[in-house]
Amino acid sequence: MTHIPSGPTRDDIAATVKACLLSAVGSTMGTDLIVEDTNLFDAGIDSMNMTDLLLQLEQRFGFTLAPEDLSSDLFLRFGNLLSFVESHVRRD
């Protein structure tokens, strides 16, 4: 029996998270420049656009974040944010 994945792939999720990130920070940087170890603060994220980013991710992926879901490490690396979003997408 072949298992057909019902949700988006990690690459699909990564592409969407990158697009949301660049939209939130107002950057025209190429998505190919954002890799797993990219520091999101270096990419332009700050406390103001962080909220916009989280709202975009909630809308795009259809989940709701609780305050206890958020940690200080979430925005240190793109890989952290990607894994976080992926876990929420796959859980629902």
N, CA, C and O atoms as a MOPAC input file, in Angstrom:
PM7 MOZYME 1SCF
protein

 N      0.84100 1    -1.16700 1     0.00000 1
 C      0.00000 1     0.00000 1     0.00000 1
 C      0.89600 1     1.24300 1     0.00000 1
 O      1.80700 1     1.35400 1     0.82000 1
 N      0.63900 1     2.15700 1    -0.90200 1
 C      1.41300 1     3.37900 1    -1.01900 1
 C      0.77200 1     4.48600 1    -0.19400 1
 O     -0.43500 1     4.71600 1    -0.26300 1
 N      1.60700 1     5.16600 1     0.58900 1
 C      1.11000 1     6.28100 1     1.40200 1
 C      1.26200 1     7.56600 1     0.58600 1
 O      2.36100 1     7.90400 1     0.14600 1
 N      0.17300 1     8.26100 1     0.39500 1
 C      0.19600 1     9.53500 1    -0.30500 1
 C      0.10000 1    10.64100 1     0.75100 1
 O     -0.88200 1    10.70400 1     1.49100 1
 N      1.10600 1    11.50600 1     0.82400 1
 C      1.05800 1    12.55900 1     1.83300 1
 C     -0.12500 1    13.48900 1     1.60100 1
 O     -0.40000 1    13.90300 1     0.47400 1
 N     -0.81200 1    13.80500 1     2.68000 1
 C     -1.99400 1    14.65100 1     2.55500 1
 C     -1.68300 1    16.12400 1     2.78500 1
 O     -2.44000 1    16.99300 1     2.35200 1
 N     -0.59000 1    16.40500 1     3.45200 1
 C     -0.24700 1    17.78800 1     3.75700 1
 C      0.88700 1    18.27800 1     2.88700 1
 O      1.42600 1    17.53500 1     2.06800 1
 N      1.24400 1    19.53500 1     3.07300 1
 C      2.35300 1    20.09200 1     2.29300 1
 C      3.68500 1    19.46200 1     2.69100 1
 O      3.86100 1    19.02400 1     3.82700 1
 N      4.60900 1    19.42300 1     1.75300 1
 C      5.94700 1    18.89800 1     2.03300 1
 C      6.76000 1    19.94400 1     2.79700 1
 O      6.36300 1    21.10600 1     2.88500 1
 N      7.88100 1    19.52900 1     3.33600 1
 C      8.76800 1    20.47300 1     4.03600 1
 C      9.21100 1    21.58100 1     3.09200 1
 O      9.30200 1    22.73900 1     3.49900 1
 N      9.49000 1    21.23900 1     1.82700 1
 C      9.89500 1    22.25500 1     0.85200 1
 C      8.76900 1    23.25300 1     0.58700 1
 O      9.01400 1    24.45200 1     0.45800 1
 N      7.53200 1    22.75300 1     0.50600 1
 C      6.37300 1    23.64600 1     0.31200 1
 C      6.23300 1    24.59300 1     1.49500 1
 O      6.01700 1    25.79300 1     1.32600 1
 N      6.35900 1    24.03500 1     2.69300 1
 C      6.24100 1    24.83800 1     3.90700 1
 C      7.36200 1    25.87600 1     3.94200 1
 O      7.11900 1    27.04100 1     4.25400 1
 N      8.58600 1    25.45700 1     3.62400 1
 C      9.73000 1    26.37400 1     3.64000 1
 C      9.52000 1    27.52300 1     2.66200 1
 O      9.80200 1    28.67400 1     2.99300 1
 N      9.03200 1    27.22600 1     1.47100 1
 C      8.80700 1    28.27200 1     0.46700 1
 C      7.77400 1    29.27900 1     0.95900 1
 O      7.94000 1    30.48400 1     0.77000 1
 N      6.71600 1    28.79300 1     1.58400 1
 C      5.67200 1    29.68100 1     2.08900 1
 C      6.18000 1    30.51100 1     3.26500 1
 O      5.90000 1    31.70700 1     3.34600 1
 N      6.92300 1    29.88700 1     4.17300 1
 C      7.47000 1    30.61400 1     5.32500 1
 C      8.44000 1    31.69800 1     4.83800 1
 O      8.43200 1    32.81200 1     5.36200 1
 N      9.26800 1    31.38200 1     3.85000 1
 C     10.19400 1    32.37400 1     3.30200 1
 C      9.42700 1    33.54600 1     2.68800 1
 O      9.78500 1    34.70400 1     2.90400 1
 N      8.37600 1    33.24900 1     1.92500 1
 C      7.58300 1    34.31000 1     1.30200 1
 C      6.93100 1    35.19000 1     2.36400 1
 O      6.90400 1    36.41300 1     2.22600 1
 N      6.40900 1    34.57600 1     3.41600 1
 C      5.79800 1    35.34200 1     4.51000 1
 C      6.83900 1    36.18900 1     5.22400 1
 O      6.57700 1    37.34500 1     5.55600 1
 N      8.01400 1    35.62700 1     5.46400 1
 C      9.08900 1    36.34800 1     6.13200 1
 C      9.48400 1    37.58500 1     5.33200 1
 O      9.57700 1    38.68100 1     5.88300 1
 N      9.71500 1    37.41000 1     4.04700 1
 C     10.13800 1    38.53400 1     3.21700 1
 C      9.03800 1    39.58500 1     3.10400 1
 O      9.32500 1    40.78200 1     3.05600 1
 N      7.79700 1    39.14800 1     3.06100 1
 C      6.67400 1    40.08500 1     3.04500 1
 C      6.61500 1    40.88100 1     4.34600 1
 O      6.40600 1    42.09400 1     4.32200 1
 N      6.79800 1    40.21100 1     5.47100 1
 C      6.71400 1    40.86700 1     6.78100 1
 C      7.82000 1    41.89400 1     6.98000 1
 O      7.59100 1    42.94600 1     7.57700 1
 N      9.01000 1    41.59900 1     6.48700 1
 C     10.12000 1    42.53500 1     6.67600 1
 C     10.23500 1    43.53200 1     5.53100 1
 O     11.05400 1    44.45000 1     5.58100 1
 N      9.41800 1    43.35500 1     4.50200 1
 C      9.44400 1    44.27400 1     3.36800 1
 C     10.71900 1    44.17900 1     2.56900 1
 O     11.23900 1    45.19200 1     2.10000 1
 N     11.22600 1    42.98200 1     2.40900 1
 C     12.49700 1    42.77200 1     1.72300 1
 C     12.28300 1    42.20600 1     0.33300 1
 O     11.34000 1    41.45300 1     0.08900 1
 N     13.16200 1    42.57700 1    -0.56200 1
 C     13.15900 1    42.00200 1    -1.90500 1
 C     14.29800 1    40.99100 1    -2.05300 1
 O     14.63200 1    40.58100 1    -3.16400 1
 N     14.88300 1    40.59700 1    -0.93600 1
 C     15.94300 1    39.59100 1    -0.93000 1
 C     15.40600 1    38.31200 1    -1.58400 1
 O     14.23000 1    37.98200 1    -1.43100 1
 N     16.24800 1    37.61300 1    -2.29400 1
 C     15.85100 1    36.35600 1    -2.90700 1
 C     15.65300 1    35.28000 1    -1.85800 1
 O     16.42000 1    35.18500 1    -0.90000 1
 N     14.61300 1    34.46400 1    -2.04400 1
 C     14.34200 1    33.40100 1    -1.07200 1
 C     15.47500 1    32.39000 1    -1.00200 1
 O     15.63600 1    31.70700 1     0.01000 1
 N     16.26500 1    32.28700 1    -2.07100 1
 C     17.37700 1    31.34100 1    -2.06900 1
 C     18.49300 1    31.75500 1    -1.10100 1
 O     19.36900 1    30.95100 1    -0.78200 1
 N     18.46000 1    33.00100 1    -0.63900 1
 C     19.46300 1    33.46200 1     0.32200 1
 C     19.10300 1    33.09800 1     1.75700 1
 O     19.92100 1    33.25400 1     2.66300 1
 N     17.88100 1    32.61600 1     1.96500 1
 C     17.45100 1    32.21100 1     3.30200 1
 C     17.62400 1    30.70300 1     3.40100 1
 O     16.98200 1    29.93900 1     2.68000 1
 N     18.49600 1    30.29300 1     4.30100 1
 C     18.78000 1    28.87000 1     4.49900 1
 C     18.52000 1    28.51300 1     5.95500 1
 O     18.18900 1    29.37900 1     6.76500 1
 N     18.66800 1    27.24500 1     6.28100 1
 C     18.35600 1    26.74600 1     7.62900 1
 C     18.99200 1    27.56800 1     8.74500 1
 O     18.34800 1    27.83300 1     9.76000 1
 N     20.25500 1    27.97600 1     8.56800 1
 C     20.93400 1    28.67100 1     9.65800 1
 C     20.91100 1    30.19900 1     9.53100 1
 O     21.65000 1    30.88900 1    10.23200 1
 N     20.07100 1    30.72300 1     8.64400 1
 C     19.93600 1    32.17700 1     8.52200 1
 C     19.37100 1    32.75600 1     9.81300 1
 O     18.33200 1    32.30900 1    10.29900 1
 N     20.05900 1    33.75100 1    10.36300 1
 C     19.58700 1    34.45400 1    11.54600 1
 C     18.48200 1    35.40500 1    11.09300 1
 O     18.72600 1    36.29200 1    10.27500 1
 N     17.27300 1    35.22900 1    11.61600 1
 C     16.14100 1    36.02800 1    11.16100 1
 C     16.26500 1    37.49000 1    11.55500 1
 O     15.70300 1    38.35800 1    10.88500 1
 N     16.98400 1    37.77700 1    12.62100 1
 C     17.21200 1    39.17300 1    12.99100 1
 C     18.12200 1    39.84100 1    11.95900 1
 O     17.94700 1    41.01700 1    11.64100 1
 N     19.09900 1    39.08300 1    11.43600 1
 C     19.96800 1    39.59900 1    10.37700 1
 C     19.18300 1    39.79800 1     9.08200 1
 O     19.53800 1    40.64700 1     8.26400 1
 N     18.11700 1    39.01700 1     8.89500 1
 C     17.27800 1    39.13700 1     7.69600 1
 C     16.29400 1    40.30000 1     7.81200 1
 O     15.59000 1    40.61500 1     6.85200 1
 N     16.24000 1    40.94500 1     8.99300 1
 C     15.41000 1    42.12600 1     9.14100 1
 C     14.21300 1    41.99500 1    10.05600 1
 O     13.44200 1    42.94500 1    10.19100 1
 N     14.03000 1    40.84200 1    10.69100 1
 C     12.87600 1    40.66500 1    11.58400 1
 C     13.09000 1    41.49500 1    12.85100 1
 O     14.19700 1    41.54700 1    13.38800 1
 N     12.03300 1    42.13800 1    13.32000 1
 C     12.06500 1    42.85000 1    14.59100 1
 C     10.72300 1    42.62700 1    15.28400 1
 O      9.86200 1    41.92000 1    14.76100 1
 N     10.54800 1    43.22200 1    16.44600 1
 C      9.33600 1    42.94500 1    17.22600 1
 C      8.06500 1    43.38400 1    16.50400 1
 O      7.00800 1    42.78600 1    16.70100 1
 N      8.15300 1    44.41200 1    15.67800 1
 C      6.96400 1    44.88800 1    14.95700 1
 C      6.56500 1    43.92600 1    13.83300 1
 O      5.40300 1    43.53200 1    13.73700 1
 N      7.51400 1    43.55400 1    12.99700 1
 C      7.15200 1    42.69000 1    11.87800 1
 C      7.07600 1    41.22000 1    12.26700 1
 O      6.57400 1    40.40100 1    11.49700 1
 N      7.56600 1    40.87800 1    13.45300 1
 C      7.43900 1    39.51800 1    13.96900 1
 C      5.95500 1    39.15400 1    14.12900 1
 O      5.53700 1    38.04900 1    13.78300 1
 N      5.17800 1    40.08800 1    14.65000 1
 C      3.73900 1    39.86900 1    14.82600 1
 C      3.06600 1    39.68200 1    13.47500 1
 O      2.22300 1    38.79900 1    13.31600 1
 N      3.43000 1    40.50300 1    12.51000 1
 C      2.87300 1    40.37500 1    11.16300 1
 C      3.22100 1    39.01700 1    10.57200 1
 O      2.37100 1    38.36800 1     9.96200 1
 N      4.45500 1    38.58900 1    10.74700 1
 C      4.88600 1    37.28600 1    10.24000 1
 C      4.05100 1    36.15800 1    10.85100 1
 O      3.56500 1    35.28000 1    10.13700 1
 N      3.89000 1    36.18900 1    12.16700 1
 C      3.12000 1    35.13400 1    12.83500 1
 C      1.67100 1    35.12100 1    12.36900 1
 O      1.08900 1    34.05000 1    12.19600 1
 N      1.08300 1    36.29200 1    12.16500 1
 C     -0.29400 1    36.35300 1    11.65900 1
 C     -0.39100 1    35.77700 1    10.25200 1
 O     -1.32900 1    35.04400 1     9.93700 1
 N      0.57800 1    36.11000 1     9.41000 1
 C      0.59500 1    35.55600 1     8.05200 1
 C      0.70400 1    34.03500 1     8.07500 1
 O      0.01600 1    33.34700 1     7.32100 1
 N      1.56200 1    33.51800 1     8.93600 1
 C      1.74300 1    32.06500 1     9.02500 1
 C      0.47300 1    31.38100 1     9.51300 1
 O      0.09600 1    30.32600 1     9.00400 1
 N     -0.18400 1    31.98000 1    10.49600 1
 C     -1.44900 1    31.42000 1    10.98700 1
 C     -2.48300 1    31.37100 1     9.86300 1
 O     -3.17800 1    30.36900 1     9.69700 1
 N     -2.58100 1    32.44000 1     9.10500 1
 C     -3.56500 1    32.49500 1     8.02300 1
 C     -3.22500 1    31.52200 1     6.89900 1
 O     -4.10200 1    30.82000 1     6.39700 1
 N     -1.96300 1    31.48100 1     6.50700 1
 C     -1.55400 1    30.62300 1     5.39500 1
 C     -1.71100 1    29.14000 1     5.70200 1
 O     -2.10700 1    28.35400 1     4.84200 1
 N     -1.39100 1    28.76400 1     6.95600 1
 C     -1.37800 1    27.35100 1     7.30300 1
 C     -2.57800 1    26.91500 1     8.12300 1
 O     -2.73700 1    25.72200 1     8.38100 1
 N     -3.42800 1    27.84300 1     8.54000 1
 C     -4.66600 1    27.49000 1     9.22400 1
 C     -4.51100 1    26.97500 1    10.64000 1
 O     -5.26100 1    26.09400 1    11.06100 1
 N     -3.55500 1    27.50600 1    11.38000 1
 C     -3.44700 1    27.14700 1    12.78800 1
 C     -3.45800 1    28.41100 1    13.62800 1
 O     -3.26300 1    29.51400 1    13.11800 1
 N     -3.68900 1    28.23800 1    14.92200 1
 C     -3.69600 1    29.36100 1    15.84700 1
 C     -2.60800 1    29.13400 1    16.88900 1
 O     -2.52800 1    28.07200 1    17.50700 1
 N     -1.78600 1    30.13500 1    17.06800 1
 C     -0.69800 1    30.03600 1    18.03700 1
 C     -1.16900 1    30.47000 1    19.41000 1
 O     -1.91500 1    31.43800 1    19.55800 1
 N     -0.72100 1    29.73900 1    20.40100 1
 C     -0.94900 1    30.12400 1    21.78900 1
 C      0.33700 1    30.77100 1    22.29800 1
 O      1.42400 1    30.43200 1    21.82800 1
 N      0.22800 1    31.69800 1    23.25500 1
 C      1.44400 1    32.35000 1    23.76700 1
 C      2.50800 1    31.36100 1    24.24300 1
 O      3.70300 1    31.62200 1    24.10100 1
 N      2.08900 1    30.24400 1    24.79700 1
 C      3.07500 1    29.26800 1    25.27700 1
 C      3.78000 1    28.53200 1    24.14000 1
 O      4.77100 1    27.84000 1    24.37500 1
 N      3.27800 1    28.67500 1    22.89900 1
 C      3.93400 1    28.07400 1    21.74000 1
 C      5.21300 1    28.82000 1    21.35900 1
 O      6.10100 1    28.25700 1    20.71800 1
 N      5.29900 1    30.06600 1    21.75100 1
 C      6.39900 1    30.91600 1    21.30800 1
 C      7.57300 1    30.84500 1    22.27300 1
 O      7.39800 1    30.83800 1    23.49100 1
 N      8.77100 1    30.79300 1    21.70400 1
 C      9.98000 1    30.77800 1    22.52700 1
 C     10.97000 1    31.78900 1    21.97200 1
 O     10.85400 1    32.23700 1    20.83200 1
 N     11.92400 1    32.13100 1    22.78400 1
 C     12.91600 1    33.12400 1    22.36200 1
 C     13.81500 1    32.60400 1    21.24100 1
 O     14.38100 1    33.39500 1    20.48600 1
 N     13.94900 1    31.29400 1    21.12800 1
 C     14.80200 1    30.70900 1    20.08700 1
 C     14.13400 1    30.64400 1    18.72000 1
 O     14.79800 1    30.38100 1    17.71700 1
 N     12.84300 1    30.87900 1    18.67200 1
 C     12.06600 1    30.69600 1    17.44700 1
 C     12.59900 1    31.52400 1    16.28300 1
 O     12.59800 1    31.06000 1    15.14300 1
 N     13.05000 1    32.73200 1    16.55700 1
 C     13.47300 1    33.61900 1    15.47500 1
 C     14.98800 1    33.70700 1    15.31300 1
 O     15.48300 1    34.51200 1    14.52500 1
 N     15.72100 1    32.88400 1    16.05100 1
 C     17.17600 1    32.93100 1    15.92500 1
 C     17.65400 1    32.37200 1    14.58800 1
 O     18.58700 1    32.90200 1    13.98500 1
 N     17.01500 1    31.30700 1    14.13300 1
 C     17.40600 1    30.67000 1    12.86200 1
 C     16.16500 1    30.34900 1    12.05300 1
 O     15.11400 1    30.03900 1    12.61500 1
 N     16.28000 1    30.42200 1    10.74100 1
 C     15.15800 1    30.07400 1     9.87900 1
 C     14.73600 1    28.62900 1    10.12200 1
 O     13.54400 1    28.32400 1    10.10900 1
 N     15.69700 1    27.74300 1    10.34200 1
 C     15.38900 1    26.33700 1    10.58800 1
 C     14.50300 1    26.14100 1    11.80700 1
 O     13.63400 1    25.26900 1    11.81300 1
 N     14.72100 1    26.95400 1    12.84900 1
 C     13.86700 1    26.87500 1    14.04700 1
 C     12.42400 1    27.23200 1    13.70000 1
 O     11.49000 1    26.52800 1    14.08600 1
 N     12.25600 1    28.32300 1    12.97500 1
 C     10.91300 1    28.76600 1    12.59000 1
 C     10.25200 1    27.74100 1    11.67700 1
 O      9.07100 1    27.43200 1    11.83400 1
 N     11.00900 1    27.21900 1    10.73300 1
 C     10.47800 1    26.22300 1     9.80900 1
 C     10.01800 1    24.96700 1    10.54500 1
 O      8.92700 1    24.46200 1    10.28100 1
 N     10.82100 1    24.46700 1    11.44900 1
 C     10.44400 1    23.27300 1    12.21800 1
 C      9.21000 1    23.53100 1    13.06600 1
 O      8.34200 1    22.66800 1    13.19200 1
 N      9.13700 1    24.72100 1    13.64600 1
 C      7.99100 1    25.11100 1    14.45700 1
 C      6.70900 1    25.10400 1    13.61600 1
 O      5.70400 1    24.51200 1    14.01000 1
 N      6.75400 1    25.76200 1    12.46400 1
 C      5.57100 1    25.81400 1    11.58800 1
 C      5.22300 1    24.41300 1    11.10800 1
 O      4.05500 1    24.02500 1    11.10500 1
 N      6.22300 1    23.66300 1    10.70600 1
 C      5.99400 1    22.30100 1    10.22900 1
 C      5.29600 1    21.45200 1    11.28200 1
 O      4.39600 1    20.68000 1    10.94900 1
 N      5.68700 1    21.57600 1    12.53300 1
 C      5.06700 1    20.78300 1    13.59200 1
 C      3.60700 1    21.18200 1    13.79500 1
 O      2.77600 1    20.33700 1    14.12700 1
 N      3.29500 1    22.43800 1    13.60300 1
 C      1.91400 1    22.88900 1    13.74600 1
 C      1.04400 1    22.47700 1    12.55500 1
 O     -0.13700 1    22.16500 1    12.70900 1
 N      1.64900 1    22.48300 1    11.37500 1
 C      0.90500 1    22.07900 1    10.17200 1
 C      0.61100 1    20.58800 1    10.22300 1
 O     -0.51200 1    20.17200 1     9.93700 1
 N      1.57600 1    19.79800 1    10.57400 1
 C      1.40900 1    18.34800 1    10.56900 1
 C      0.52000 1    17.87600 1    11.71700 1
 O     -0.10000 1    16.81600 1    11.63400 1
 N      0.46200 1    18.66200 1    12.78000 1
 C     -0.31600 1    18.27400 1    13.95300 1
 C     -1.82100 1    18.41300 1    13.68900 1
 O     -2.62000 1    17.64600 1    14.22600 1
 N     -2.20300 1    19.38900 1    12.86200 1
 C     -3.62700 1    19.66100 1    12.62500 1
 C     -4.23900 1    18.75000 1    11.59200 1
 O     -5.42800 1    18.86600 1    11.29400 1

